[in-house]
Amino acid sequence: MWQSVRVTPALCALVLSVAVAGCSRPIRVGVVLPETGTAAVYGASIKSGVRLAFDAVIANGEVPGGLEVAYRDSGSDPTRAASAASALFEDGVVLVIGGATSGEAKAMVAVSGSGGRVLLSPSASAPDLARHGGVFFRVYPSDEIEGTAAADFFISDRRARRVFVLQEDNDYTRGLLPVFVSELQAHGGWIVASVEIGGQSLEAQIRQALARHNVDGVYVCGYGDAIVAALRALRNLGYRGTICTTSAVNAAPLMQRWATVLDGVCFPLVTFDATSQREPVASFVRRYHEIYNLAPDVYAAHGYDAVLATLAALRGLRQHTGSTIREELLGLRGVVGVFGPLEFDGDGNIRRSLVMHTVRSGKVSVVEPARANDQAREKAQAKP
């Protein structure tokens, strides 16, 4: 069903400018996310941020002109996600927010491109998604940035050149892992062994690889459940070396349930200061807690930012076509989201940088560079 959306005062001016731009009927936006299935852990957080931005607090009456949002569950199935997006476009939506995973986004961008519509992803990161003729945009950093950051962490910070890879077989890893390997090799590192997560006797295969090879560190490449499976096997085997994984680990349900297993694991992440008084961070965090009685994770924040980018692009447009919306998204300047400026490059990638983080006692914090710690110890030892 279509849902009429009312907005908070913080978003009211923005949405009013959309609504009164000469439209005789409500503007329609679609949202396709995995609310069930294996990727629901991400879809639930993203949707909470999306809904918060669209309709968390009901203001006074209908927005003039109207803004309608339709939510669809992909079921974590790329084919179902593409079908839902196609149906929404046929029903008159001007843009779809969706493609939580790279697999879903790849299927959805095909139906978006065929009709010249726009797909705005809150979290899909495969590098090749941004090469689809301007129909795809994302508020989540590309794997080209994440893979490089992870490899540089092993080489520059941990001086780990011999890396053992544990990988899930999906579109996400097929986009991310080649970037990681290329960057690692470019700086003198190499992969000593690779084991697929989800295969037979995972723990036995890991034990065998660790016994055969001199390993400086382990890179776990995959989504949440696969990451947890690999980490549990490593913990059972008593592995105590450097472990780096993907930003996909930083979902609130995973952190809550598997805090002990995740302790000490590092990963690249774009994040925000939840204590900041900067807008829209302050109002986002406050309202999120009021509505959900939870602290928002990064996926909720990316969902929120996807809506802010959508509304900013629709603002003032008299004709809501794929080409006009693309032009507005590419030309966004001065619009600030939770993570900072909402500005896209010519391929639809958000302009973002990543910082290495780690888990300590269930909390995520920035990694202190090992090199800086070594230098501090050397200085302390040198003192008389």
N, C-alpha and C positions, 0 to 999 in steps of 0.2 A: 504494500500500500504506500501511496505517497503521503508524506508527512509535511504539514506546514510548519515552518521553523520560525520561532521568535528568538530575538537576540538580546544580549545584555547591553547595557549602555556602552561598554567598552567597544563593542562591535557594531553598535547601532548606526553610527554615522557612516561606516563603511558599507553596511548592507543597505541602508537607505539610498545611498548613491547608486547602488546596483538596481534597486527596485524602481526608482523614479526616472531611470534613464530612457524613458520612452517606450517601455515594454507594455504591451496590452495584455499579456498573460504572464503568469509566474515563470520565473527562471527555474529550470530543472537541473539538478545535479545528482549524479549517481555515486554510490559508495559500494564497492565490492571487496569484502574482506573475509578471511577464513575464521568464521565464528565457531566452526566445528572441525574435527579432523586433527591431523598431526601438527598443523601450524596455528591452531587456535590460541596457543599461548601468546603468539604475537598479535593475532587479529583482535583478541579481546582488549589488549592494551591500546592498540591503535584506535579501535572503535571508540573507546572511552574518551580519548582525546578529541576525536572527530566530533562526537556527539556534544562534548562540552563546548566546543567552539560554535557549533551550529545552534544548539537548543538547550543548553544546560539550565539557563535561567530564563523563564518566560517574562518578557517585558510587557508593556501596555499595548494590547491589541495586536492585530495582524500588521505585518510590514506592508506598506503601500506597494502594490504591484505584485508582491509575493515572491517567496523563494521556497522551492519544494525540494526535498531530499528523499531519495529512495535508497534503502539499505538492502543489500543482497548478501547471502552467505555463499561463499565459494566452496565450502566444505573441504578446503585445502586441496582442491582438485583443479589443475590448470584448465582442463576442458570445460568444467562447470563454470569456472571464473570467466572464460572467454564467452561462453553462452550467455551468462548473466549480463556482461558488458554489452554484448551485441543487442540483446533485448532492450536494455536501457537506452542505448543510442536510437534504436528504432522507435522508442517511446518518447523521444524528444529531449533527452538530456543533452546538455551542451558540453559536459565534461564528466569524466568518471575518476573518482579518487579510488585507487586500488592497485592491486599487484603487490601484496604484502611480501610474497616470496618471488625470487627471480623466475621460477618456473611459471607461476601464475602470471607475472607481468609479461613474459614472453608470449604467452598464449593470448593475453588481452590486447597487447600492442598490435597484434596482427589484425584483429577486428577493428581496432581504433584507426589504424592506418588506412584500411580499405575504404572507410567513410570520411576520412579527413578530420576525425574527431581527436580530442586530446585526452590522454591518460596521464594522470598525476599520481605517481607512486609515493607512499610514505616510507617505504623501507626496502624496495628491491634494489640490488646493488650490482648485478652482473654488468661488466663493462660494455658488452655489445648492445645492451638495451638502448643506449644513447645514440645509436646510429640508425634511426628509423624515420628520417625525413621530418623531424620536428614535431612528431605527434606524441613523443614521450618526454615527460619531465619527472624529476624526483627531488625530494627534499632530504634524501639520505645519501651519504657519500658513496661514490663508486668504489668497487673492489680494487680499482687501480690505485686508489689512495690507501685502502686498508692493507692490501697485500704488501705494498711497499713499506708501510709502517711496521708491520709484523716482522718482515725480513730484516729491516734496519735495526729493530730491537734486538734480535738474536745476535747480529754481527757487531754492532756498535756498542750496545749497552752490556750485553751478557757475554760477549766474546765467544759465542757459540757458533761454530762453523759446521759441525757434524750434526745434522738435524734429522730426527726420525719423525715421519709424517703419519698421522692417523687421519683418514679421510672418509667422509660420507660420499656416496655416489649420487649426486644430483646436480641441477643446473647451477646452484650456488657455488659449490666447490669447483665445478668445471670452469667457472669464470674467475674465481678468486685464487685457486691454487697455482695456475700458471704464472700469475703475476708475482706471487710469493716466491716461487722457485726461480724465476728469472732474476728477480732482485737479489735473492740469496746468492746465486751463482755469480752475478755481476760483481759481488764484493768478496769473492773467494770462498763462499760456503758451498755445501753440497748436501743432497739428500742421501743418507746412508741406507734407509729402508723405508718402505711404505706399506701400510696395512689398511685394508678397507674396513670401516666400521659397519657392522651389520652382517659381516661374513661369519662363517663357521668358526667356533672356538676362538673368539677375539682375544681373550686373556692368554691363551696358549700361544697364539701368534705373536703377541706383544712380548711375552716372556722369551720366546725364541729370538726375536729381533734384538732385544736388549742384551741377550747373552752373546750373540754373534758380533755385535757392532759396538764400537766405542762411541757412545751418544753424548753430545753436549747439551742437547735440549730436544723437546718434543713439541711439534706443532699439530694441534687438533683442529681440523678444518671441517666444519659442518654446522648444522642447526642444533638447537638445544638438547633434544633427547639423545642425539648421537654424541654430542659433547659429553654429556653426563655418563653415558655408557663407557666411553673411552677413559674418562677420568676415574671412574669406579674401578676399572680394570687396572689402571696404573697404580691407584692407591692400594689395591689388594696385593699388588706385586712389590709394594714398598718403594716405588720410584720416588726419589727426592730431588731430582734435577729441575731445571727450568722448564716450565710448561706455558706455552702461549696458545691461545685459541682465538676464535672470532668474536666480533661484537655481538653476534647472535646469542651469546651466553647471557647478555645483560637484560634479561626479562625478569620482571619482579617475581613471578611464580617460581622460576628456576632458582633465583637467589634465596627465596624463602624456604624452599623444600630441600635444596642441596647445598646449603651454606658450608657444611663441613667438607664435602667433596670438592667444592670450588675454592676452598681457602688456598691462597697463594698463587692462584692461576692469574696470568696476565693477558690482556687483550687491548687492541686499539679501540678508541671510542671518541665520538664527539659528544660532549655533555654540556650541561648547564648548571649554574649555581642556584640551587633551589632556595637559598636564603637571600638571593639578590632582591633588591627593591626596584630593579629596572623593569619597565614594562616591555612586553607583556608577561614577563616571567612571574612577577609578584601576583598579579591577578590570576594567572593560570594556576599556580601552585595553590593559592588560597581557595579558589573555587573548586579545584579538583578535590581537595581535602573535604570541603563542605559537602560535596555531592557524593563522593565515594568513600569518604573516611579513610583515604589512603594517600600516600605520597606518590606522585606520578613517576613512572619510569621513563626512559628515553623514547620508548615506542609510543606511549601516550603523547609525549611532547612532539614527536614527528607527525603524528596524526593531527594534532592541533595546528602545527605549522602548515600542513598540507591544506587545511581549510583557510588559513590566513592568506596563503598564496592564491588560492582559488578566488576568494572574495576580492582580493586586490586586483586580480586580472579581470574580473567581471565588472569592476567599478567603472561606471560611465559609458560602457559600451551600449550602442543602440542596436547593433547586430551581433548576435552571439553565434558566430561561426567558428569552425576550427581554426581558420587562418587568423581571424581577429583575436581570438583568445591566445593563440601561440605568440602573436606579436606583443600582446600585453604582458605575457609571462616573461618573454625574452627581454622586455624593456623595463621590468620592475626595478625601481631604484628608490631607496628611502623607506622601504617597507621592512620592518623588523619583526622577526619571529622569536620564539623561545631561545633558539640556538644562535640568533644573530640575524644579520641582513638576509633577506630572501631574494637572492640574486642568482640567476642561472647563466651558464655559459652557452655558447651557440649550439651545443649538443643536448641541452636540457639538464645538465648536471648542476646540482647546487654547489656553490663555492664554499667548501668547508675544509678544515684541517682536523687531524686526529691526534689524540694524546694517549699514551699508554696508561692503562689503569690496572689495578689488581683488587682481589677480594681478600679482606681481612675481617674475620669474625662476622661474616655476613654483610659487611659494608664495603662499598666500592670506593676506592680512593686512587689518586694519581700515583703512579710508580715513581719512587725516587731513583734516579739513575744510579746504577751500580758503580759507574766510573766516579761519580761525585762522592759516593760513600767511600770508595777506595782512597781518593785524594784526601778526604777528611781524616781517615785513619792514618795515612802517611804523615800528614802534618802533625797530628797529635803525638805520634810516635817519635817524631823528630824533635819535639820540644824537650829541653833539659829537665 
